[in-house]
Amino acid sequence: MPRHNRYKQLCEAYDRGVEECNQYRRECHEFVTELRSCIVESLNCPDTKIFMFPPSNGFVFNSQSLQGDALDTEFGENGSAAIGFAINVNGNDLEEKFFTFVLIFKKTGSKIIFNIDDDKEFVNDNEGINGFCHYLFEVARKNLLGRLDNFLQSPLDENKPIGFKLQHETSTDKLNKKL
């Protein structure tokens, strides 16, 4: 009776596990790439107005940075994945005119479930992706229109930008006197 080589079985199991993980990463990267294309199409904006970034780094833009891609996706220990998106909402330049969000997603069976907040989840089919693009537009528009309200409701010890910078110290002094 031939003896089974248990060590060889472990090696094969390891190789199969690595291939399954790599396949999952490829599927996630394909999903992110497809979703990015759908966002560009839904917003009817130039491809160069959408950036992707690793969520743990946050979005930092400078003239030397390259456009992010699906490889910026980060994977958690619980099987979920995340990627950050930044949409340049200024038609002319790039100075502090971004709407950013983090997309969280996880494969469940043959579907990928994804969201940008805890309020609403979507599935990676045509209806789900189109619904997500519509939802994203509404959330972004509401957020951008409500920047002043968000700023005014912030705790006193928190510093949130409202879309402009005070240019001179004299302007700051004037503002402080009014407060």
Phi and psi restraints in degrees (value plus and minus 20) as a CYANA .aco file:
   2 PRO   PHI     -93.0   -53.0
   2 PRO   PSI     120.8   160.8
   3 ARG   PHI    -105.9   -65.9
   3 ARG   PSI     118.5   158.5
   4 HIS   PHI     -99.2   -59.2
   4 HIS   PSI     115.8   155.8
   5 ASN   PHI    -105.1   -65.1
   5 ASN   PSI      80.8   120.8
   6 ARG   PHI     -86.5   -46.5
   6 ARG   PSI     -54.3   -14.3
   7 TYR   PHI     -83.1   -43.1
   7 TYR   PSI     -63.2   -23.2
   8 LYS   PHI     -82.0   -42.0
   8 LYS   PSI     -58.6   -18.6
   9 GLN   PHI     -83.7   -43.7
   9 GLN   PSI     -58.8   -18.8
  10 LEU   PHI     -84.2   -44.2
  10 LEU   PSI     -62.8   -22.8
  11 CYS   PHI     -81.4   -41.4
  11 CYS   PSI     -63.5   -23.5
  12 GLU   PHI     -85.1   -45.1
  12 GLU   PSI     -59.9   -19.9
  13 ALA   PHI     -83.8   -43.8
  13 ALA   PSI     -61.8   -21.8
  14 TYR   PHI     -81.6   -41.6
  14 TYR   PSI     -69.2   -29.2
  15 ASP   PHI     -79.2   -39.2
  15 ASP   PSI     -62.0   -22.0
  16 ARG   PHI     -85.5   -45.5
  16 ARG   PSI     -61.9   -21.9
  17 GLY   PHI     -82.6   -42.6
  17 GLY   PSI     -61.9   -21.9
  18 VAL   PHI     -83.9   -43.9
  18 VAL   PSI     -63.3   -23.3
  19 GLU   PHI     -83.6   -43.6
  19 GLU   PSI     -60.0   -20.0
  20 GLU   PHI     -84.1   -44.1
  20 GLU   PSI     -60.8   -20.8
  21 CYS   PHI     -85.2   -45.2
  21 CYS   PSI     -63.0   -23.0
  22 ASN   PHI     -82.6   -42.6
  22 ASN   PSI     -59.7   -19.7
  23 GLN   PHI     -83.3   -43.3
  23 GLN   PSI     -61.3   -21.3
  24 TYR   PHI     -82.1   -42.1
  24 TYR   PSI     -63.9   -23.9
  25 ARG   PHI     -80.9   -40.9
  25 ARG   PSI     -64.6   -24.6
  26 ARG   PHI     -80.1   -40.1
  26 ARG   PSI     -64.3   -24.3
  27 GLU   PHI     -82.2   -42.2
  27 GLU   PSI     -60.8   -20.8
  28 CYS   PHI     -85.9   -45.9
  28 CYS   PSI     -63.2   -23.2
  29 HIS   PHI     -83.5   -43.5
  29 HIS   PSI     -60.3   -20.3
  30 GLU   PHI     -83.5   -43.5
  30 GLU   PSI     -61.4   -21.4
  31 PHE   PHI     -81.5   -41.5
  31 PHE   PSI     -66.8   -26.8
  32 VAL   PHI     -82.6   -42.6
  32 VAL   PSI     -62.7   -22.7
  33 THR   PHI     -82.8   -42.8
  33 THR   PSI     -64.3   -24.3
  34 GLU   PHI     -83.6   -43.6
  34 GLU   PSI     -63.3   -23.3
  35 LEU   PHI     -83.5   -43.5
  35 LEU   PSI     -61.6   -21.6
  36 ARG   PHI     -79.1   -39.1
  36 ARG   PSI     -65.7   -25.7
  37 SER   PHI     -80.6   -40.6
  37 SER   PSI     -60.1   -20.1
  38 CYS   PHI     -87.4   -47.4
  38 CYS   PSI     -56.8   -16.8
  39 ILE   PHI     -85.0   -45.0
  39 ILE   PSI     -65.4   -25.4
  40 VAL   PHI     -78.1   -38.1
  40 VAL   PSI     -66.5   -26.5
  41 GLU   PHI     -85.5   -45.5
  41 GLU   PSI     -63.4   -23.4
  42 SER   PHI     -84.5   -44.5
  42 SER   PSI     -61.7   -21.7
  43 LEU   PHI    -100.4   -60.4
  43 LEU   PSI     -34.8     5.2
  44 ASN   PHI      35.9    75.9
  44 ASN   PSI      29.2    69.2
  45 CYS   PHI    -139.1   -99.1
  45 CYS   PSI     140.6   180.6
  46 PRO   PHI     -82.7   -42.7
  46 PRO   PSI     126.9   166.9
  47 ASP   PHI     -75.6   -35.6
  47 ASP   PSI     -51.6   -11.6
  48 THR   PHI     -95.5   -55.5
  48 THR   PSI     -22.1    17.9
  49 LYS   PHI    -112.8   -72.8
  49 LYS   PSI     -24.0    16.0
  50 ILE   PHI    -135.9   -95.9
  50 ILE   PSI     104.5   144.5
  51 PHE   PHI    -136.0   -96.0
  51 PHE   PSI     131.1   171.1
  52 MET   PHI    -141.6  -101.6
  52 MET   PSI     128.2   168.2
  53 PHE   PHI    -171.7  -131.7
  53 PHE   PSI     135.6   175.6
  54 PRO   PHI     -89.5   -49.5
  54 PRO   PSI     106.0   146.0
  55 PRO   PHI     -78.0   -38.0
  55 PRO   PSI     -54.0   -14.0
  56 SER   PHI     -87.9   -47.9
  56 SER   PSI     -43.6    -3.6
  57 ASN   PHI    -107.3   -67.3
  57 ASN   PSI     -43.1    -3.1
  58 GLY   PHI      55.6    95.6
  58 GLY   PSI     149.7   189.7
  59 PHE   PHI    -112.0   -72.0
  59 PHE   PSI     100.6   140.6
  60 VAL   PHI    -146.6  -106.6
  60 VAL   PSI     101.5   141.5
  61 PHE   PHI    -131.0   -91.0
  61 PHE   PSI     114.9   154.9
  62 ASN   PHI    -167.4  -127.4
  62 ASN   PSI     147.0   187.0
  63 SER   PHI     -85.4   -45.4
  63 SER   PSI     -35.7     4.3
  64 GLN   PHI    -113.2   -73.2
  64 GLN   PSI     -29.4    10.6
  65 SER   PHI     -96.2   -56.2
  65 SER   PSI     131.9   171.9
  66 LEU   PHI    -119.7   -79.7
  66 LEU   PSI     135.9   175.9
  67 GLN   PHI     -78.2   -38.2
  67 GLN   PSI     110.8   150.8
  68 GLY   PHI     -91.0   -51.0
  68 GLY   PSI     149.8   189.8
  69 ASP   PHI    -164.1  -124.1
  69 ASP   PSI    -194.8  -154.8
  70 ALA   PHI     -82.1   -42.1
  70 ALA   PSI     -40.1    -0.1
  71 LEU   PHI     -89.3   -49.3
  71 LEU   PSI     -31.7     8.3
  72 ASP   PHI     -96.7   -56.7
  72 ASP   PSI     -21.5    18.5
  73 THR   PHI     -81.7   -41.7
  73 THR   PSI     115.0   155.0
  74 GLU   PHI    -130.0   -90.0
  74 GLU   PSI     122.0   162.0
  75 PHE   PHI    -132.3   -92.3
  75 PHE   PSI     113.8   153.8
  76 GLY   PHI    -113.3   -73.3
  76 GLY   PSI     149.4   189.4
  77 GLU   PHI     -90.6   -50.6
  77 GLU   PSI     -40.3    -0.3
  78 ASN   PHI    -111.5   -71.5
  78 ASN   PSI      -7.6    32.4
  79 GLY   PHI      69.3   109.3
  79 GLY   PSI     -27.6    12.4
  80 SER   PHI    -102.8   -62.8
  80 SER   PSI     142.2   182.2
  81 ALA   PHI    -153.6  -113.6
  81 ALA   PSI     140.1   180.1
  82 ALA   PHI    -168.0  -128.0
  82 ALA   PSI     127.4   167.4
  83 ILE   PHI    -167.1  -127.1
  83 ILE   PSI     124.7   164.7
  84 GLY   PHI    -115.6   -75.6
  84 GLY   PSI     125.8   165.8
  85 PHE   PHI    -144.1  -104.1
  85 PHE   PSI     122.4   162.4
  86 ALA   PHI    -148.3  -108.3
  86 ALA   PSI     108.5   148.5
  87 ILE   PHI    -130.8   -90.8
  87 ILE   PSI     100.2   140.2
  88 ASN   PHI     -94.1   -54.1
  88 ASN   PSI      91.5   131.5
  89 VAL   PHI    -120.5   -80.5
  89 VAL   PSI      -2.3    37.7
  90 ASN   PHI    -132.3   -92.3
  90 ASN   PSI     101.0   141.0
  91 GLY   PHI     -88.7   -48.7
  91 GLY   PSI     -36.3     3.7
  92 ASN   PHI    -131.4   -91.4
  92 ASN   PSI     -62.9   -22.9
  93 ASP   PHI    -156.7  -116.7
  93 ASP   PSI    -194.5  -154.5
  94 LEU   PHI    -134.2   -94.2
  94 LEU   PSI     -13.7    26.3
  95 GLU   PHI     -94.3   -54.3
  95 GLU   PSI      87.2   127.2
  96 GLU   PHI      28.1    68.1
  96 GLU   PSI      27.1    67.1
  97 LYS   PHI    -150.0  -110.0
  97 LYS   PSI      36.0    76.0
  98 PHE   PHI    -141.4  -101.4
  98 PHE   PSI     124.6   164.6
  99 PHE   PHI    -128.1   -88.1
  99 PHE   PSI     103.2   143.2
 100 THR   PHI    -138.3   -98.3
 100 THR   PSI     130.8   170.8
 101 PHE   PHI    -174.4  -134.4
 101 PHE   PSI     138.6   178.6
 102 VAL   PHI    -133.3   -93.3
 102 VAL   PSI     108.8   148.8
 103 LEU   PHI    -117.9   -77.9
 103 LEU   PSI     105.7   145.7
 104 ILE   PHI    -128.8   -88.8
 104 ILE   PSI     113.3   153.3
 105 PHE   PHI    -169.4  -129.4
 105 PHE   PSI     139.6   179.6
 106 LYS   PHI    -175.2  -135.2
 106 LYS   PSI     118.7   158.7
 107 LYS   PHI     -99.9   -59.9
 107 LYS   PSI     109.8   149.8
 108 THR   PHI    -150.5  -110.5
 108 THR   PSI      88.6   128.6
 109 GLY   PHI      47.0    87.0
 109 GLY   PSI    -146.5  -106.5
 110 SER   PHI    -116.6   -76.6
 110 SER   PSI     -21.5    18.5
 111 LYS   PHI    -128.2   -88.2
 111 LYS   PSI     136.2   176.2
 112 ILE   PHI    -130.2   -90.2
 112 ILE   PSI     104.0   144.0
 113 ILE   PHI    -117.2   -77.2
 113 ILE   PSI     113.0   153.0
 114 PHE   PHI    -164.5  -124.5
 114 PHE   PSI     138.2   178.2
 115 ASN   PHI    -180.9  -140.9
 115 ASN   PSI     146.6   186.6
 116 ILE   PHI    -135.2   -95.2
 116 ILE   PSI     -26.6    13.4
 117 ASP   PHI    -174.7  -134.7
 117 ASP   PSI     159.8   199.8
 118 ASP   PHI    -105.6   -65.6
 118 ASP   PSI     -21.3    18.7
 119 ASP   PHI     -98.2   -58.2
 119 ASP   PSI     -55.2   -15.2
 120 LYS   PHI    -168.2  -128.2
 120 LYS   PSI     113.5   153.5
 121 GLU   PHI    -129.3   -89.3
 121 GLU   PSI     132.8   172.8
 122 PHE   PHI    -150.8  -110.8
 122 PHE   PSI     140.7   180.7
 123 VAL   PHI    -137.4   -97.4
 123 VAL   PSI     128.8   168.8
 124 ASN   PHI    -100.5   -60.5
 124 ASN   PSI      30.0    70.0
 125 ASP   PHI    -131.9   -91.9
 125 ASP   PSI     156.0   196.0
 126 ASN   PHI     -75.9   -35.9
 126 ASN   PSI     -66.4   -26.4
 127 GLU   PHI     -83.4   -43.4
 127 GLU   PSI     -63.1   -23.1
 128 GLY   PHI     -86.5   -46.5
 128 GLY   PSI     -62.3   -22.3
 129 ILE   PHI     -89.4   -49.4
 129 ILE   PSI     -62.2   -22.2
 130 ASN   PHI     -83.9   -43.9
 130 ASN   PSI     -61.1   -21.1
 131 GLY   PHI     -82.2   -42.2
 131 GLY   PSI     -60.9   -20.9
 132 PHE   PHI     -82.3   -42.3
 132 PHE   PSI     -65.1   -25.1
 133 CYS   PHI     -80.8   -40.8
 133 CYS   PSI     -60.8   -20.8
 134 HIS   PHI     -84.6   -44.6
 134 HIS   PSI     -66.2   -26.2
 135 TYR   PHI     -81.0   -41.0
 135 TYR   PSI     -64.3   -24.3
 136 LEU   PHI     -79.3   -39.3
 136 LEU   PSI     -64.8   -24.8
 137 PHE   PHI     -78.3   -38.3
 137 PHE   PSI     -66.6   -26.6
 138 GLU   PHI     -84.2   -44.2
 138 GLU   PSI     -63.2   -23.2
 139 VAL   PHI     -83.9   -43.9
 139 VAL   PSI     -64.9   -24.9
 140 ALA   PHI     -84.0   -44.0
 140 ALA   PSI     -66.3   -26.3
 141 ARG   PHI     -81.3   -41.3
 141 ARG   PSI     -66.3   -26.3
 142 LYS   PHI     -82.1   -42.1
 142 LYS   PSI     -63.0   -23.0
 143 ASN   PHI     -82.9   -42.9
 143 ASN   PSI     -66.3   -26.3
 144 LEU   PHI     -89.0   -49.0
 144 LEU   PSI     -57.4   -17.4
 145 LEU   PHI     -91.7   -51.7
 145 LEU   PSI     -47.0    -7.0
 146 GLY   PHI    -117.0   -77.0
 146 GLY   PSI      -3.2    36.8
 147 ARG   PHI     -79.2   -39.2
 147 ARG   PSI     -61.9   -21.9
 148 LEU   PHI     -85.9   -45.9
 148 LEU   PSI     -64.4   -24.4
 149 ASP   PHI     -80.7   -40.7
 149 ASP   PSI     -64.1   -24.1
 150 ASN   PHI     -79.9   -39.9
 150 ASN   PSI     -61.7   -21.7
 151 PHE   PHI     -84.3   -44.3
 151 PHE   PSI     -65.4   -25.4
 152 LEU   PHI     -89.8   -49.8
 152 LEU   PSI     -45.1    -5.1
 153 GLN   PHI    -109.3   -69.3
 153 GLN   PSI     -22.6    17.4
 154 SER   PHI     -89.2   -49.2
 154 SER   PSI     129.2   169.2
 155 PRO   PHI     -80.6   -40.6
 155 PRO   PSI     133.0   173.0
 156 LEU   PHI     -81.2   -41.2
 156 LEU   PSI     -48.3    -8.3
 157 ASP   PHI    -109.1   -69.1
 157 ASP   PSI     -15.9    24.1
 158 GLU   PHI    -126.4   -86.4
 158 GLU   PSI     118.3   158.3
 159 ASN   PHI    -130.2   -90.2
 159 ASN   PSI      87.3   127.3
 160 LYS   PHI    -137.8   -97.8
 160 LYS   PSI     114.5   154.5
 161 PRO   PHI     -93.5   -53.5
 161 PRO   PSI     129.3   169.3
 162 ILE   PHI    -138.0   -98.0
 162 ILE   PSI      -5.8    34.2
 163 GLY   PHI      87.1   127.1
 163 GLY   PSI     -19.0    21.0
 164 PHE   PHI    -167.9  -127.9
 164 PHE   PSI     143.1   183.1
 165 LYS   PHI    -138.3   -98.3
 165 LYS   PSI     124.1   164.1
 166 LEU   PHI     -94.3   -54.3
 166 LEU   PSI     110.7   150.7
 167 GLN   PHI    -103.0   -63.0
 167 GLN   PSI     -53.6   -13.6
 168 HIS   PHI    -149.8  -109.8
 168 HIS   PSI     135.0   175.0
 169 GLU   PHI     -83.7   -43.7
 169 GLU   PSI     -52.0   -12.0
 170 THR   PHI     -82.5   -42.5
 170 THR   PSI     -55.2   -15.2
 171 SER   PHI     -85.7   -45.7
 171 SER   PSI     -59.4   -19.4
 172 THR   PHI     -85.0   -45.0
 172 THR   PSI     -62.7   -22.7
 173 ASP   PHI     -80.8   -40.8
 173 ASP   PSI     -61.6   -21.6
 174 LYS   PHI     -82.7   -42.7
 174 LYS   PSI     -62.3   -22.3
 175 LEU   PHI     -83.5   -43.5
 175 LEU   PSI     -63.6   -23.6
 176 ASN   PHI     -83.0   -43.0
 176 ASN   PSI     -56.0   -16.0
 177 LYS   PHI     -85.7   -45.7
 177 LYS   PSI     -54.9   -14.9
 178 LYS   PHI     -92.0   -52.0
 178 LYS   PSI     -46.8    -6.8
